[in-house]
Amino acid sequence: MRVEGGCYCGKVRYEAEGEPMMAAQCHCRECQYITGGGPNMFVAMPIGGFKYTASEPKQFTRKDLSRAVTREFCPECGTHLATKAPGLPAAILKVGTFDDPKLFNPQVAIYTCDKQAYHHVPDGMPAFEKLPAH
């Protein structure tokens, strides 16, 4: 799979290539902050096939958490583009930043322990309170 995308204002652009490691909706409380309240739609792509092609994002990592993720976003318009988790060889890309969001085909809902009543998990989609066991 090859994905190209970028932020709302167009300043930061990226491309990612490889076999998706996960295509999901995440309902965790942390993602709700980033999305404005809804689940986070994402595709985890291999880090080796990911690169920024125009400009560089700003990064934020919470200092008060062990194993905190690093969130990458446009310094101009604030669009959240990617998340990188310690020890995970992936770029977790936000589907809304894809040039063609129709490429997204969610396979699973994760962290439903934090799911809000107004979040929708499609009928028949596997759902997990945390991460699925491999």
KOLSENU-57255 format. One line per 4 residues: number of its first residue (from 1); their letters; for each residue x, y, z of N, C-alpha, C, O. Coordinates in pm, whole numbers. Layout:
N
NUM> a> X:Y:Z:X:Y:Z:X:Y:Z:X:Y:Z  ...
This chain:
134
1> mrve> 85:-118:0:0:0:0:89:124:0:192:129:67  47:223:-77:118:351:-79:18:460:-43:-91:466:-100  57:545:51:-29:652:98:47:783:91:164:790:128  -18:885:43:36:1021:49:-65:1105:123:-186:1082:114
5> ggcy> -15:1206:195:-105:1291:269:-36:1414:322:82:1438:296  -112:1489:397:-58:1612:454:-159:1684:539:-270:1637:562  -118:1799:585:-200:1879:677:-302:1964:602:-303:1969:479  -387:2029:676:-496:2111:623:-444:2228:539:-501:2258:434
9> cgkv> -338:2294:583:-286:2410:509:-190:2371:397:-156:2455:314  -145:2244:394:-57:2197:288:91:2214:313:172:2176:229  128:2270:427:270:2295:456:348:2166:478:459:2151:427  291:2071:554:360:1946:586:298:1833:502:177:1814:503
13> ryea> 383:1761:431:340:1650:347:418:1524:385:531:1534:434  359:1408:361:428:1281:389:391:1178:284:297:1194:207  469:1071:284:435:952:207:472:830:290:566:833:369  397:724:270:421:599:342:396:484:247:301:485:168
17> egep> 482:385:256:469:269:170:498:143:250:586:143:336  424:38:222:445:-89:290:314:-156:322:206:-108:286  325:-268:391:207:-343:433:155:-284:563:227:-282:663  30:-236:565:-25:-180:689:-17:-282:804:-48:-399:786
21> mmaa> 24:-235:920:35:-320:1038:-98:-328:1113:-126:-427:1180  -180:-223:1100:-312:-220:1162:-390:-106:1098:-335:1:1071  -517:-129:1073:-610:-26:1029:-726:-32:1126:-798:-132:1132  -745:74:1204:-838:64:1316:-901:198:1352:-864:304:1301
25> qchc> -996:186:1441:-1048:303:1510:-1013:285:1657:-1037:180:1716  -955:390:1715:-916:385:1856:-1008:474:1937:-1028:591:1904  -1062:418:2044:-1157:491:2128:-1093:539:2259:-1165:586:2347  -961:527:2274:-898:564:2402:-919:711:2433:-940:794:2344
29> recq> -914:742:2561:-939:880:2605:-838:977:2545:-873:1090:2511  -713:934:2534:-610:1021:2478:-644:1058:2333:-630:1174:2295  -687:963:2254:-724:992:2115:-845:1085:2108:-855:1166:2015  -935:1075:2204:-1051:1164:2204:-1009:1310:2216:-1075:1398:2160
33> yitg> -900:1338:2287:-848:1475:2294:-806:1523:2156:-836:1635:2117  -735:1437:2084:-679:1473:1953:-789:1490:1849:-778:1577:1762  -894:1409:1855:-998:1412:1752:-1109:1513:1781:-1191:1541:1693  -1115:1565:1900:-1225:1653:1936:-1342:1576:1995:-1451:1630:2009
37> ggpn> -1320:1448:2030:-1422:1371:2099:-1458:1238:2036:-1512:1151:2104  -1430:1220:1910:-1465:1095:1843:-1352:994:1849:-1245:1023:1903  -1375:876:1792:-1265:780:1783:-1163:828:1680:-1195:906:1590  -1041:782:1695:-931:816:1606:-921:709:1498:-901:592:1530
41> mfva> -935:747:1372:-923:654:1260:-778:658:1214:-726:764:1179  -711:542:1213:-569:541:1181:-526:416:1106:-595:314:1108  -410:428:1041:-341:315:980:-197:319:1029:-129:421:1016  -150:209:1085:-10:198:1129:70:144:1011:48:32:964
45> mpig> 164:226:964:248:188:849:392:167:897:435:231:992  466:77:831:605:52:871:689:180:867:685:255:770  763:204:974:841:327:987:946:339:876:979:451:835  997:227:827:1098:231:721:1046:285:589:1125:331:507
49> gfky> 915:281:567:857:331:443:792:467:458:723:514:367  813:532:574:748:661:602:850:773:598:960:761:651  810:885:535:896:1004:538:813:1129:512:711:1125:443  860:1239:567:800:1369:537:864:1420:409:986:1411:393
53> tase> 783:1473:319:832:1517:188:827:1669:172:891:1723:81  755:1738:257:749:1884:253:740:1933:397:646:1900:469  837:2012:437:845:2070:571:859:1960:677:866:1842:644  862:1999:800:875:1906:913:769:1939:1015:737:2057:1034
57> pkqf> 713:1839:1081:612:1866:1182:675:1911:1313:795:1895:1336  592:1966:1396:629:1992:1536:594:1865:1612:503:1793:1573  666:1838:1720:640:1718:1799:602:1754:1942:644:1857:1996  522:1667:2002:486:1681:2143:485:1544:2209:424:1450:2159
61> trkd> 554:1534:2323:556:1412:2404:531:1454:2549:602:1540:2600  433:1394:2614:409:1425:2756:527:1378:2839:577:1267:2820  571:1462:2930:686:1430:3015:647:1354:3142:732:1296:3209  518:1353:3175:471:1293:3300:428:1147:3285:382:1087:3382
65> lsra> 443:1090:3167:403:952:3144:523:867:3105:608:910:3027  529:747:3159:630:653:3110:574:596:2979:454:574:2968  657:573:2882:617:522:2751:519:614:2679:430:566:2608  533:744:2696:445:839:2628:470:836:2478:583:820:2434
69> vtre> 364:851:2401:378:858:2255:422:999:2216:409:1094:2293  475:1010:2095:510:1140:2038:411:1171:1928:394:1093:1834  345:1283:1940:247:1325:1840:312:1429:1750:380:1520:1797  289:1414:1620:349:1503:1522:238:1579:1450:140:1520:1404
73> fcpe> 254:1711:1441:150:1795:1386:209:1914:1313:325:1950:1334  130:1975:1227:174:2091:1151:191:2210:1245:100:2241:1322  308:2278:1239:328:2394:1325:246:2516:1281:232:2612:1357  192:2512:1160:115:2625:1109:-34:2610:1138:-94:2698:1201
77> cgth> -95:2498:1093:-241:2482:1108:-281:2388:1222:-398:2383:1259  -184:2313:1277:-212:2227:1392:-265:2089:1360:-292:2011:1452  -279:2055:1233:-330:1923:1197:-241:1813:1252:-120:1813:1230  -302:1719:1325:-229:1604:1378:-212:1504:1265:-310:1456:1208
81> latk> -85:1472:1233:-53:1387:1119:-20:1244:1157:-70:1149:1097  66:1229:1258:117:1097:1292:146:1087:1440:165:1187:1509  149:963:1488:190:932:1625:297:826:1616:291:735:1533  396:839:1703:501:736:1712:507:690:1857:517:771:1949
85> apgl> 502:558:1875:501:498:2008:637:434:2036:695:372:1947  687:447:2158:817:386:2190:816:236:2162:725:164:2204  918:190:2090:932:48:2062:847:-5:1949:860:-122:1913  761:77:1892:675:32:1781:735:82:1650:745:204:1630
89> paai> 774:-7:1560:837:35:1435:733:80:1332:730:29:1220  650:175:1371:542:220:1284:520:370:1297:550:431:1400  467:427:1190:410:561:1193:260:541:1193:205:480:1101  194:590:1295:49:574:1309:-13:698:1243:-13:806:1301
93> lkvg> -65:680:1123:-111:791:1040:-260:815:1056:-340:721:1059  -297:941:1067:-437:980:1082:-504:979:945:-459:1048:853  -609:902:930:-677:881:803:-727:1012:743:-727:1027:621  -769:1105:824:-817:1233:772:-711:1312:699:-744:1406:626
97> tfdd> -584:1276:715:-476:1346:646:-438:1279:514:-356:1333:440  -497:1163:483:-470:1095:356:-523:1181:240:-629:1243:253  -451:1184:129:-504:1248:9:-628:1173:-38:-721:1235:-91  -631:1042:-18:-745:959:-57:-790:876:63:-747:762:79
101> pklf> -877:933:149:-921:860:268:-997:732:238:-1016:649:327  -1042:714:114:-1113:591:78:-1022:468:85:-1070:355:83  -891:490:94:-797:378:111:-814:310:247:-771:196:265  -876:380:342:-893:328:478:-1001:222:481:-1113:242:433
105> npqv> -966:107:539:-1061:-1:558:-1040:-54:700:-961:-147:720  -1109:4:797:-1084:-36:936:-1116:-183:959:-1217:-235:912  -1028:-249:1034:-1042:-391:1062:-1085:-419:1205:-1137:-527:1234  -1063:-322:1295:-1082:-349:1437:-1105:-218:1512:-1060:-111:1470
109> aiyt> -1176:-228:1623:-1192:-115:1716:-1113:-150:1842:-1127:-259:1897  -1029:-56:1888:-946:-81:2006:-976:21:2116:-1033:127:2092  -936:-15:2235:-955:66:2356:-1101:107:2373:-1132:222:2405  -1189:11:2352:-1332:38:2372:-1367:55:2519:-1480:92:2551
113> cdkq> -1272:29:2609:-1295:53:2751:-1321:202:2776:-1383:238:2877  -1275:290:2685:-1295:434:2698:-1400:487:2601:-1421:608:2592  -1465:398:2527:-1564:436:2425:-1678:517:2486:-1729:484:2593  -1716:622:2416:-1829:704:2459:-1958:648:2397:-1952:579:2295
117> ayhh> -2071:678:2457:-2199:626:2408:-2227:670:2264:-2297:599:2191  -2175:784:2223:-2201:836:2089:-2099:786:1985:-2110:823:1868  -2001:705:2024:-1907:644:1929:-1975:525:1863:-2051:453:1927  -1947:504:1736:-2008:394:1661:-1901:292:1621:-1800:327:1559
121> vpdg> -1925:168:1655:-1844:56:1608:-1935:-23:1513:-2040:-71:1556  -1897:-37:1385:-1984:-107:1291:-2015:-250:1336:-1932:-318:1395  -2137:-293:1307:-2178:-430:1338:-2080:-528:1276:-2042:-515:1160  -2039:-627:1353:-1950:-731:1305:-1802:-698:1314:-1718:-786:1293
125> mpaf> -1767:-572:1346:-1625:-537:1358:-1572:-588:1491:-1633:-563:1595  -1459:-660:1490:-1399:-703:1616:-1366:-582:1703:-1311:-483:1654  -1399:-590:1831:-1375:-478:1924:-1304:-533:2048:-1336:-640:2098  -1208:-456:2096:-1126:-497:2209:-1120:-387:2314:-1108:-269:2281
129> eklp> -1127:-426:2441:-1118:-329:2550:-985:-256:2550:-979:-138:2584  -878:-324:2513:-743:-266:2503:-691:-301:2362:-762:-280:2263  -568:-353:2353:-514:-399:2225:-542:-548:2208:-542:-622:2307  -567:-593:2086:-588:-737:2067:-458:-813:2091:-349:-763:2062
133> ah> -470:-934:2144:-353:-1020:2163:-311:-1074:2027:-396:-1108:1944  -182:-1080:2005:-133:-1130:1875:-114:-1278:1879:-74:-1338:1779
